Amino acid sequence: MTARLLFGLAVLAQLVILYAPGTAVGFFAVPHVDKVVHVVVFAAVVLAGRRMGLPLWPLALLYRMIL
């Protein structure tokens, strides 16, 4: 799988998981599992971006503006 495709899939998964209407939090019995999901999804995008060759600071700056 190419790095660009991996990055695109990670971004698409992030958009679907984080911004889709509705919530699946009630499905999980573990408290604060949504925080773990957020960390994993954001980390996947950053790691895929790094693998694609993007510098770390623009990715970090982007996520700092989002949070």
N, C-alpha and C positions, 0 to 999 in steps of 0.2 A: 504494500500500500504506500503510495507516495506521501510525502510530508504535507503537501498542500491538501490532499484529500483527507488525511487524518485531521488536519486543522479545521477544515470545513465541516467535517462530521462532528468534531468536538463543539464547535460554535453552534451548529444546528441543534445538537443535543442539549446544550446549555439553554438556548432559546426556548425549546419545547419544555424542558423540565422546570425552568425557573419562571417562565412567563405564561404558561398555559393556564387558562381559567380552571378553577377547581383546585382541590387539594387532596392528597392521598395521605395526609398526616394521620388521620384517624385509623388508617389501615395498620400502621405500625404501633406496637405496644411500647416501644422504647422511647422514653422522653428525649426530646431534643434531637431526634434522628434527622430532622430537616436541616439542622446546622451541619451535620456530617455530610449530608447530600450536597449542600452548597459548597463546602470545602472541596469535596471530590470533583464536582463539576467545574469549579473555577480552576483547580489544579490541572485538570485534564486539558483545558484550553491553554493555560500557560505552558505546560509541558509540550503540547503539540506545536505551539508557536515557537518555542525554543528549538524544537527539532526541525522546524521549517527554516530556522536561521534568523528569526526576529530577535532583536536585542531585548534584553530583560526589562530595561527601564521603560519603554513604551507600554509593554504589557502591564507592568506594575502601576504605572501612572493611570492607565485606563481603568484598572480595577480599583484604584484609590478614588477615582471620580465616581465610580458606580456605588461603592460602599459609602 
